[in-house]
Amino acid sequence: MYNEQSCDIAYQDSDWMPEYDGVEANMGGQSLAGVDAIYQSPGWQLLSVIGMATGAYHGYKRNNSVGWAIGWGLLGGMFPIITIPVSIAQGYGERAR
């Protein structure tokens, strides 16, 4: 039968969930603190905005579709290092053949 007190005690005593305080998280002995600093830097944020804008333009011009513009824009904001070179390789803003 369900007993609220026993559930609270079991949750407090469980070791299945590691402690996480954001910046000090460790994975395989390597700190993840530097990863947060990279994505929060002004340079990365500027690159993400540029990637989003160029991705949206390329997606719309290439496919003549707002859906493709949204998709390319989102991916350009998340992965600007990948989407900008791919859009250039496809012929920036050229129609798909």
N, C-alpha and C positions, 0 to 999 in steps of 0.2 A: 504494500500500500504506500501511497505517496506521503512522504514526511518532509515538510519544508526545511526543518532544522537539519536533517541528515543530508539533504542536498547542499545546503550552505556549507556544512563542514566538509563534505566531499570536494566541493569546488575549491575551498581555501587550502586544502591539503594536497591538491593535485599538482604534479610537476610536469604535466603534459604541455603546458604553454610557457615558452620562455619569456623572460622579461624583455621589454622593448621600450626604450626611451627616445626613439627617433635618431638623433645624431650619433649616439654611441653604440648603435647596433653593430654587431660583429658577425661575419659570415666566413667561416674557415680561417679565423684568426686575423682577417684583414678588416680594417675599419671602413665603414661606408660613409664616414663624415665628409670626405672629399667629393663624393658623388653629388651630394646635396649642394655643395658650394659651386660646382660646375654649372648645374642647371639653374641656379639662382643668380649667376653672374650677368651683368648687363650685356656682355658680348653674346652670350648664348641666347638671351631673351631677344636681342635685336636680330640675331640670325633666325630665330623661330618666327618672328613677325615677318621678316623678308621671305622665309620659306613658305609661310602661309599665304602671303600675297601673291608670290610668283606661282605657287601651286594652284591657287584658285584661278588665276588668269589662264594658266596653261591648260587646266582641266576644262575650262569653259570653251576656250578657243579651239582646242583639239577635238572635242566631242560635241560642241554646241549644245551643252546640257548643264543646267544648274546643279543637278545631282553630282555630276563628275566634278564640277567646280568645288562643291562642298567637300567631296571626298579628297580631292587633291589638296585643298586648303587645310583640312584637318591633318592629313598625313604630312604636309609641308611644315606645319607648326610643330608636330611631334618629332619628325625625323628630317630636319632640313638638310643634314649632311648627305642624305640619300636622295631625297626627292628633287633637290635643285639639280644635281648632275644628271639624274634620269630625265628630267624635263628638257634639259639642254641636249642630251643625246637623242631624244625623240624629235628634236626640232622645236624649240620653244614656241609654243602657240600655233604650230602648223597643224593642219587637219590630218586626222588619221587616214591612212589609205586603205 
